[in-house]
Amino acid sequence: MRNSMLTCCFVPPPPSGDEERGPPNMEAPLKKHLFFFDFDETIVNENSDDSVVRAAPGQTLPAWLRDTRREGHYTEYMGRVLTYMGEQGVREEGFRAVIEKIPASPGIMGLFQFLKANQDLFEMVLISDANSYVIETWLCATGLRPLFRCILTNPASFNSRGYLSLQPCHSHSCPRCPANMCKRKLLGEYLAQRVEERGGRPFDRLFYAGDGANDFCPSVLLGPADTAFPRHDYPMHRLVRETQQSSPATYRANVVPWHSGDDILHYLKKLLGR
């Protein structure tokens, strides 16, 4: 099992175009804001594990396999699903065909156009309980991959038999989160590492956009200057509301629920005066 945040972190190659290089012998200016994005039902409008199953024969799984799913151990279950699909002859081209068709969430592409135009302000990280193959494939197909400095997720790759193999991201002791991933631990480790790499200089603001119950846990780390973007009436939003009502002092972040990426975009434009 993976124990270091770095083992599930994938960094894109540096830009190669002269127009994206800074002046010689000068460090690039530090970005002001750190933005974390979930993937399933946040960037994309589906659960990508469900999408991947469409590559299976008949686009479904046998009941005996579905019955092996256990609460809190979903990644183990998906490992069995991927092994089964490999045994049924599903190979990379089959997975890629369905992954590239996963729809983006409403308004998300417009939000990323804004973030791309303001890359000088934002360092962006994707933190997801999906897997590296699905995420990398979708981001590359949509042209969004270069926007993310890092992807924190469960590693997945094709083995010698041509099967897509899935591994857990890390171990942790959080009782709230599934056995393979605590996003709060990942966010905390990443933030501490980056502040150290920045010579102790913190980010001005943190932003977190998500939808699921496992997105609530990391959002608790946000402070009064930071903003959580829970998808409206999804599990993260419901947990935020419950916490604000029962223990308001324990949840310090600003909260901006979203139906569409346009809601996040409008908030950022107003906040930044853009």
Salt bridges, closest charged atoms under 4 A:
ASP18 OD1 - ARG21 NH1 2.20
ASP38 OD1 - LYS183 NZ 2.94
GLU46 OE1 - ARG54 NH2 3.12
GLU76 OE1 - ARG70 NH2 3.23
GLU76 OE2 - HIS73 ND1 3.41
GLU92 OE2 - ARG96 NH2 3.07
GLU100 OE2 - ARG96 NH1 3.57
GLU123 OE1 - ARG194 NH2 2.73
GLU136 OE1 - ARG145 NE 2.86
GLU197 OE1 - ARG149 NH2 3.78
GLU197 OE1 - ARG194 NH1 2.67
ASP215 OD1 - LYS183 NZ 2.73
ASP233 OD1 - ARG238 NH1 3.98
ASP233 OD1 - ARG241 NH2 3.00
